Every structure is written in structure tokens, then in C-alpha cells.
């Protein structure tokens, strides 16, 4: 476990160098009030989270929601520049202040295995510490996300999604590459050991509330399966690694992403595709940890929802999209089985298609599509949590070049933050 009595040398240097960002578009975050009822867009109470039915709850049993924004994170190999330490906002501290002031309560931080196993590992881990420490100063929570194994692009796009569709890239079940032309070094055993190392590092620090065990696995032939107890059974991985990290850091949420498949799904075959992530088998085969590690109460499921121009998902709005949500993941919310967290959403918000996508998804996660078979939320229940991807100025980024918020994108996101109840 790392010492929490003082910030790391890197953190101290960052905070000393940080300056205020001087724009009316951002407001300083108020200190969180752990006794107040949770409201959308509010900072989360102190302590760890669990789940009850389709709700994420705090230590007092109050329903809360993850209003998150994704940092690019340390997903490249030996990424020494601490994420978001540069322009347009000056310093990690300034970015965290802006994130909290803009109504987010959580940040996600990506990492890769290779960077934990070379001569730069100490600096790499200190960079992660710096993000956690700066987030904690503004009442923000952090979710760590395993983004890839090798932390390099190779011959493909393994920074965004591991090409072999798996969480590991060496040993039985693989061709000993990451699927992007880079030789594999991560076995199933070392993958689990790396997660345990991070769990031990942040044990007892409830700024880090969750571990998203693997980013965007795939469910095509030879890739991730669900519940067959085969070599590539990601359900088994979620169970085994979930138990291991929960034992090392009791209280954290274990986040299980559905494997993506544009051509079909586990429960429905080719009749229903699951490009956002396939959770169709969770109803009959949920991830359940040992009783000592919380059973089901620490498991949260996750999918990623994007419009056509970002991820070529179709249909991306209207009745067709709602029907897919219902079958692929929304039923978990509707039937009060488990909470689903949208671990990534995002769009340029420059087209009518993006607008239609945002309006459809907004109404769905806020419980306004009950007549179409979607979930509904009443009283103190919170709507489905979402994560804007990403906090920067590039692509779908939330920021303009001068550090102000991109109004079109923030308006789309903030619709979720200010949800109404039917």
C-alpha cells in the first residue's frame, strides 16, 4: 500500500506548478457534504460504493450515480507526462478543479500492463498516484480501467481496443500477440497479478472506488466467451480477478464490461447484435464473487454507447436503438437485476444524427422510455450513470482549444446530469 501521509514527489511538483485557469466557464467545486441527499451532478459521499438492485449505493444505502468523464490515461507505454498536465488547462490540479466544477463526480484513468514491468515502472505508478491524489483534493472519485496489455500501437489500434479481443495476449488461448502486431507478454496469471498490485497500492483509499477490469473485450470467434468455462471465458476472469482485487482492497466496485459484437449476441445469436457490449447472458449467468468478497453487491456491469459517426453503430437512435438497449443491457435495469454504467459515451455533436443519438440515449438512461420497454426511475432512485469520453480537445473531447467547455457536447452530457423523474 502506498503512503497517503504525503503526496508523491510528482504530485507535489504538479500542484506547485498548477495555476488557476481564469475562465468563467468553470467554477470551483464546493466541498462535499456527506450528510446531504445525493443529487445528480453532485460530488459523491466519502467511502466506498456497493449496489442494491439496479442502483449504486453509498455506505449509508443512499442511491448515487456516477457522473464521470474519462481521462486519456496512461494507456500508452511508459507515458511519463501525467495525463492532462499540459494545455489547454495549466496543470493536473487545474484540470481536476475544472472537472469537479463542471458537475462531474468521477474520473476514469486507463493503464496498461507493460508499463508496470520495465525500468520506468516507478515513475509510471507515481503518475497514477498523482492523478488519484489530485482528484481526491477536489472530492472526485477515480475508476481505474485496464485499457490494453502492451501499451503501444503495434500495427493496429490496440491503444483504443485490444485487437485479439481478450484481456491477455500470451499463452494458451492466444497467438502470443495482442492482435495489433506486438508480441504478447501478459498471461492470464500476470494479468491478475497486475490488478492485485494496483489493488494493494490503493487499498483503503476510497478515492479509488472501482476497477474496470478490461476495456472493450470482443466476442467474435476465438475471442471472449461468457460462462462456458473455456480458456477465454471472460465471465470466469471477472469472477477470479474480481475475487482477487476485492480481497486485496475490500470495498471497491468490480466493473465487468460486456464483450462487443457487431454481428450477434450470446443469448440471441445473429438476431440481436451487441456493438456496445453483450450483457444478454447476465440474467442467467451473473458474475458472483465469494460471500467474503461481497457476492453480487460489488459487481457493476458496463457498456459503451456511441453514434454511427464515432463507432459505426446502427441503428443509433429511435425505436431500433431502444429495442437493442432493452435486449442487450437495459433489461438488467428494467428487471432490477443489476446496475449498468455507461463507461463511455461521446459524439462530436455536429450533426443531426448525433443530436438524435443523444436525445434517444438521454431519454433512455433517465427513465423516460418506459412505454418502449426501457427502465423507469422514481423517487430517490438515480438514473443510469454515464461517462463522457474524453476530457481533452481532440476528437470527441469536452474542451475547446482555449480550455472552455465545448457547449454542444457539454449540453448533451449535462442532460444526463439534470435528469427528471417520470
C-alpha positions in Angstrom: 0.0 0.0 0.0 1.4 3.4 -0.8 1.7 6.0 1.9 -1.1 8.5 2.0 0.6 10.8 4.5 2.0 13.0 1.8 1.7 13.3 -1.9 4.3 11.8 -4.2 7.2 14.0 -5.4 5.5 14.1 -8.8 2.2 15.2 -7.3 3.9 17.9 -5.2 5.6 19.2 -8.3 2.4 19.3 -10.3 0.4 21.0 -7.6 3.1 23.7 -7.0 3.2 24.4 -10.8 -0.6 24.5 -11.2 -2.2 27.8 -11.8 -5.8 28.9 -11.9 -7.3 28.7 -15.3 -9.2 32.0 -15.2 -12.4 31.2 -17.3 -16.0 31.8 -16.3 -16.8 28.5 -18.0 -15.6 26.6 -14.9 -16.5 27.1 -11.3 -14.6 25.8 -8.2 -16.1 22.7 -6.7 -17.8 23.0 -3.3 -16.7 20.7 -0.5 -18.8 17.5 -0.5 -21.4 17.2 2.3 -21.6 13.6 3.3 -24.9 14.1 5.2 -26.8 15.6 2.3 -29.1 13.6 0.0 -27.3 12.8 -3.2 -28.3 14.9 -6.2 -27.4 14.5 -9.9 -24.2 16.3 -10.7 -23.2 16.3 -7.0 -19.9 15.0 -5.6 -20.2 11.5 -4.2 -20.1 10.9 -0.5 -17.0 9.7 1.2 -16.3 6.0 1.3 -16.9 3.0 -1.0 -19.9 2.2 -3.0 -22.0 -1.0 -3.5 -25.1 -2.0 -5.4 -28.7 -2.7 -4.4 -31.0 -3.9 -7.2 -30.4 -1.7 -10.2 -28.9 1.1 -8.0 -25.4 2.0 -7.0 -25.5 3.0 -3.3 -23.2 4.7 -0.8 -22.1 3.4 2.6 -25.4 4.7 4.1 -27.5 2.9 1.5 -28.4 6.1 -0.5 -28.8 5.8 -4.3 -26.0 7.6 -6.1 -24.9 8.0 -9.7 -21.5 8.1 -11.4 -21.3 11.3 -13.4 -18.0 10.6 -14.9 -15.5 12.0 -17.5 -12.7 9.9 -19.0 -9.1 10.9 -18.9 -7.0 9.6 -21.7 -5.0 8.0 -19.0 -1.6 6.2 -19.0 -2.6 3.7 -21.7 0.5 4.3 -23.9 3.7 2.6 -23.0 5.7 4.4 -20.3 3.5 7.5 -20.5 5.6 9.8 -18.4 3.6 13.0 -18.9 1.0 12.9 -16.3 -2.4 12.9 -18.0 -3.9 16.4 -18.6 -0.9 18.2 -17.2 -0.5 20.2 -20.3 -2.6 22.7 -22.4 -5.2 23.9 -22.6 -5.6 24.0 -18.8 -2.4 24.5 -16.8 -1.6 21.5 -14.7 -3.3 18.4 -13.3 -4.7 20.4 -10.3 -6.4 22.9 -12.7 -8.0 20.1 -14.7 -9.4 18.4 -11.6 -10.8 21.6 -10.3 -12.5 22.2 -13.6 -13.8 18.7 -13.8 -15.4 19.0 -10.3 -16.7 22.5 -11.0 -18.4 21.3 -14.2 -20.5 18.9 -12.3 -18.6 15.6 -12.8 -18.0 13.5 -9.7 -15.7 10.7 -11.1 -12.8 10.4 -13.5 -11.7 7.2 -15.2 -8.0 6.5 -15.7 -6.6 4.0 -18.1 -3.5 1.9 -17.6 -1.5 -0.9 -19.3 0.4 -3.9 -18.0 3.7 -3.4 -19.9 4.4 -0.2 -18.1 4.3 -2.0 -14.8 7.2 -4.3 -15.8 10.1 -2.2 -17.2 12.6 0.3 -15.9 10.0 3.1 -15.9 7.5 1.3 -13.6 8.2 3.5 -10.6 7.6 6.7 -12.5 4.6 5.3 -14.2 3.0 4.3 -10.9 3.8 7.7 -9.4 2.0 9.3 -12.3 -1.1 7.3 -11.5 -0.7 8.3 -7.8 -0.6 12.0 -8.9 -4.0 11.7 -10.7 -5.6 9.9 -7.7 -4.2 12.5 -5.2 -5.3 15.5 -7.3 -8.7 14.0 -7.8 -9.1 13.4 -4.1 -8.3 17.0 -3.3 -11.5 18.1 -5.2 -13.7 15.3 -3.9 -13.6 13.4 -7.1 -13.6 9.6 -7.3 -11.4 7.5 -9.6 -12.1 4.4 -11.5 -9.0 2.6 -12.9 -9.5 1.0 -16.4 -7.3 -1.7 -17.9 -7.1 -0.4 -21.5 -4.6 -2.8 -23.1 -1.7 -5.1 -22.4 1.3 -3.8 -24.2 0.7 0.0 -24.2 1.7 0.5 -27.7 0.0 0.8 -31.1 1.8 -2.0 -32.9 0.3 -2.5 -36.4 -3.2 -1.6 -35.3 -5.3 0.3 -32.8 -4.6 -1.5 -29.6 -4.5 1.7 -27.6 -8.2 2.0 -28.1 -9.1 -1.7 -28.1 -7.0 -4.8 -27.8 -7.1 -6.4 -31.2 -7.2 -10.0 -30.0 -10.4 -9.3 -28.2 -9.0 -10.7 -24.9 -7.6 -9.3 -21.6 -4.3 -11.2 -22.1 -2.0 -11.9 -25.0 0.4 -14.6 -24.1 -0.1 -18.4 -23.6 -3.0 -20.8 -24.4 -5.9 -19.1 -26.0 -3.8 -16.6 -27.9 -1.4 -16.5 -30.8 1.1 -14.7 -28.5 0.4 -11.3 -29.8 -2.0 -8.5 -28.8 -3.7 -8.7 -32.2 -2.0 -5.5 -33.3 1.4 -6.8 -34.3 3.0 -6.6 -30.8 4.5 -9.7 -29.2 2.4 -10.7 -26.1 3.8 -10.6 -22.6 0.7 -10.8 -20.5 -0.6 -14.2 -19.3 -3.9 -14.7 -17.5 -1.9 -15.1 -14.3 0.2 -12.0 -14.7 -2.9 -10.0 -15.7 -4.5 -10.9 -12.4 -1.2 -10.2 -10.5 -1.0 -6.7 -12.1 -4.6 -5.9 -10.9 -3.8 -7.2 -7.4 -0.7 -5.0 -7.4 -2.8 -1.9 -8.1 -5.5 -3.0 -5.6 -2.9 -3.4 -2.9 -1.4 0.0 -3.8 -4.7 1.8 -3.3 -6.1 -0.4 -0.6 -8.1 1.7 1.9 -8.1 4.8 -0.3 -11.7 5.3 -1.1 -10.8 7.9 -3.7 -10.3 4.9 -5.9 -13.8 3.4 -5.9 -13.7 0.9 -8.8 -11.7 -1.3 -11.1 -13.0 -1.6 -14.7 -11.3 -4.9 -15.3 -10.9 -4.8 -19.1 -11.7 -2.2 -21.8 -13.9 -3.3 -24.8 -13.3 -7.0 -25.0 -14.7 -8.7 -28.1 -16.9 -11.8 -28.6 -16.0 -12.9 -32.1 -14.8 -16.5 -32.9 -11.7 -17.3 -30.8 -12.1 -14.3 -28.6 -14.1 -13.7 -25.3 -16.8 -16.1 -24.3 -19.3 -15.9 -21.4 -19.8 -18.7 -18.9 -18.5 -21.7 -20.9 -15.6 -22.3 -18.6 -13.3 -22.3 -21.6 -9.8 -20.8 -21.8 -11.3 -17.4 -23.0 -14.2 -17.3 -20.6 -14.4 -13.6 -19.6 -17.1 -14.4 -17.0 -14.6 -16.6 -15.2 -11.9 -13.9 -15.5 -14.3 -11.3 -13.9 -15.0 -13.8 -11.1 -11.4 -14.8 -10.4 -9.9 -11.4 -10.8 -12.8 -9.8 -9.0 -12.3 -12.0 -6.0 -8.6 -11.3 -6.0 -8.9 -7.5 -6.1 -11.7 -7.5 -3.6 -9.6 -9.5 -1.2 -6.7 -7.0 -1.6 -8.9 -3.9 -1.5 -12.2 -4.6 0.2 -15.0 -2.2 -0.9 -14.1 -1.4 -4.5 -16.6 -1.9 -7.2 -15.7 -4.6 -9.8 -16.8 -3.4 -13.2 -17.5 -6.1 -15.9 -17.8 -4.9 -19.5 -19.9 -6.9 -21.9 -17.8 -8.2 -24.9 -18.6 -6.3 -28.0 -20.1 -8.0 -31.1 -21.5 -6.2 -34.1 -22.7 -9.5 -35.6 -24.7 -11.0 -32.8 -25.1 -11.7 -29.1 -24.7 -14.6 -26.6 -28.5 -15.0 -25.9 -29.9 -14.1 -29.3 -27.4 -15.2 -31.9 -27.3 -13.2 -35.1 -30.9 -11.8 -34.4 -29.6 -9.2 -32.0 -26.2 -7.5 -32.3 -24.3 -6.1 -29.3 -21.9 -3.5 -30.6 -21.9 -1.7 -27.2 -21.1 -4.8 -25.2 -23.0 -8.1 -24.8 -24.7 -8.5 -21.4 -27.5 -10.7 -22.6 -26.4 -13.7 -20.6 -26.1 -11.9 -17.3 -29.7 -12.7 -16.3 -29.0 -16.5 -16.3 -25.2 -16.4 -15.5 -24.3 -13.3 -13.5 -20.8 -12.6 -12.1 -20.9 -13.6 -8.4 -18.0 -13.2 -6.1 -17.5 -15.3 -2.9 -19.6 -14.3 0.1 -16.5 -12.9 1.8 -15.9 -10.6 -1.2 -19.5 -9.3 -1.4 -21.2 -11.8 -3.7 -23.1 -9.7 -6.2 -23.1 -6.4 -4.3 -19.8 -5.3 -5.6 -20.4 -6.1 -9.3 -21.4 -3.4 -11.7 -21.8 -4.1 -15.5 -20.8 -1.7 -18.2 -21.3 -1.0 -21.9 -20.1 1.8 -24.3 -22.7 3.7 -26.4 -21.6 5.8 -29.4 -23.4 7.2 -32.5 -22.7 6.0 -36.0 -20.0 8.5 -36.8 -17.9 7.5 -33.8 -18.3 3.7 -33.7 -20.5 2.8 -36.8 -23.3 1.5 -34.5 -26.6 1.3 -36.3 -29.3 2.0 -35.6 -28.0 4.6 -33.2 -31.3 6.4 -32.3 -35.0 5.9 -32.3 -37.0 2.8 -31.8 -34.4 0.5 -33.3 -31.7 1.6 -30.8 -34.1 1.4 -27.9 -35.1 -2.2 -28.8 -31.4 -3.1 -28.8 -30.7 -1.4 -25.5 -33.6 -3.3 -24.0 -32.3 -6.7 -25.1 -28.6 -6.2 -24.7 -28.3 -4.4 -21.4 -31.3 -2.3 -20.4 -33.3 -5.3 -19.1 -30.8 -5.5 -16.2 -32.1 -2.1 -15.1 -35.8 -2.7 -16.0 -35.9 -6.0 -14.1 -34.0 -4.6 -11.1 -31.2 -7.2 -11.6 -28.1 -5.0 -11.6 -26.9 -1.5 -12.3 -25.4 -0.8 -15.7 -22.8 2.0 -16.0 -22.2 3.5 -19.4 -18.4 3.5 -19.2 -18.0 5.6 -22.4 -20.3 7.8 -24.4 -19.4 10.6 -26.7 -20.1 12.3 -30.0 -18.8 15.4 -31.9 -22.4 16.8 -31.7 -22.0 18.4 -35.1 -24.7 16.5 -37.0 -28.4 15.8 -36.8 -27.6 12.1 -36.3 -25.5 12.9 -33.2 -28.4 15.0 -31.9 -30.9 12.2 -32.4 -28.5 9.7 -30.8 -28.0 12.0 -27.7 -31.8 12.6 -27.4 -32.6 8.9 -27.6 -29.9 7.8 -25.1 -30.7 10.7 -22.8 -34.3 9.8 -22.6 -33.5 6.1 -22.1 -30.9 6.4 -19.3 -33.2 9.0 -17.5 -36.1 6.6 -17.4 -38.3 8.3 -20.0 -38.6 5.2 -22.3 -40.7 3.0 -20.0 -43.5 2.8 -22.6 -41.0 1.4 -25.1 -39.7 -1.2 -22.6 -37.0 0.8 -21.0 -36.3 1.3 -17.3 -38.0 3.9 -15.2 -36.8 5.5 -12.0 -38.9 7.1 -9.2 -38.3 9.0 -6.0 -34.8 8.8 -4.7 -33.7 6.3 -7.4 -30.9 7.6 -9.6 -30.8 7.3 -13.4 -28.1 5.3 -15.2 -24.6 6.8 -14.8 -22.7 7.8 -17.9 -19.1 8.8 -18.7 -18.2 11.4 -21.4 -15.2 10.3 -23.5 -13.0 12.2 -23.3 -11.6 15.2 -21.3 -9.4 16.9 -23.9 -9.6 19.0 -27.0 -9.3 16.2 -29.6 -12.0 14.2 -31.4 -15.0 13.9 -29.1 -13.3 15.9 -26.4 -15.2 18.0 -23.9 -12.9 21.1 -24.2 -12.2 23.8 -26.7 -8.6 24.8 -27.6 -8.8 27.6 -25.0 -9.8 25.3 -22.2 -13.5 26.3 -22.2 -16.2 23.7 -22.5 -17.4 22.7 -25.9 -21.0 23.9 -25.4 -22.7 21.4 -27.8 -21.0 18.4 -26.2 -21.5 19.6 -22.7 -25.1 20.4 -23.3 -25.6 16.8 -24.4 -23.8 15.4 -21.4 -25.4 17.7 -18.9 -28.9 16.5 -19.9 -28.0 13.3 -18.0 -26.7 15.3 -15.0 -30.0 17.1 -14.6 -32.4 14.2 -15.2 -36.0 14.4 -14.3 -38.3 11.7 -12.9 -41.5 10.5 -14.5 
